[in-house]
């Protein structure tokens, strides 16, 4: 056994999208590499509260990983509810500190952002080396989405907590180059920062047979439907485009979120279908029958996350239509991989035009699909992800034991 590792992750399986599957993948991969892994997570709640409510902590085992589940006051409809939900997890985590024991190292996923206060305290009291694993750049995201107002008391406190977490953590794992740049601009030294892309959590599965070129285009969007995805204007553009009707194009949306009703309101035909949160078999079916994948992000001068759906789409050899910030990380990856098309998310009418152009050139569509899969194999494989974390943790623990 290489050592005892404790993973704190607000989100964990059975949550089907977002951070949950990524955290569960990390726990399994490190267990395979000889670590004893325990997880501390909130009661499942994302992207919708379909698992009921639990008011007391409980334990469960998933894939040989022991998980302490903490209660949560679930709510995401308003800013107040989201802050209350985060605060309830932070309170439960703080109360649980005395029973968590002393592992050899701690990995703390953010979000939850307020829970970093408990991580700092725990690391200090137990003299633990710890990794801050940043999935979102908060509080930047809270400002960009309107959750917090610039200059507010809560935001000023959040900035202080952010700086304290950066100082306290032994290593900080980021999942995109803009994250690393932002941290450097805030005084975080290079030797603390590690860029490790999230993996394709569904693995590098065998690709489906070559798709029927005569079939109408079928575009898949999946995952959280939040305000930051900016999906409603894109769906509205798809619905009103005459060329989409002429092609018989279909847009399939799986997942749920606080902006789902906004998307539903702009659907005017049966060409767009919202399936909600689907089970694994149905999601597999949709991934294998899609001809293109849609990754969308609205932006307002900042970039604070990298959607994990991108990695899974590319692992399935799907060419990407990225409706995003043209200067952001999603755009950079798609262009570097030559795996699809990038449009400005502020220009939603470009979506149906690109779909029509891509469908008209089937050889180019197939070439970009192949490039998508090849890039995923090189950069997003679970094996490489597990190896990177394994190496980082061994290095960090070695330095801690030697007194550095």
Order of alpha helices (4+ residues) and beta strands (2+ residues): beta-alpha-beta-beta-beta-alpha-beta-alpha-beta-alpha-alpha-beta-alpha-beta-beta-alpha-alpha-beta-alpha-beta-alpha-beta-alpha-beta-alpha-beta-alpha-alpha-alpha
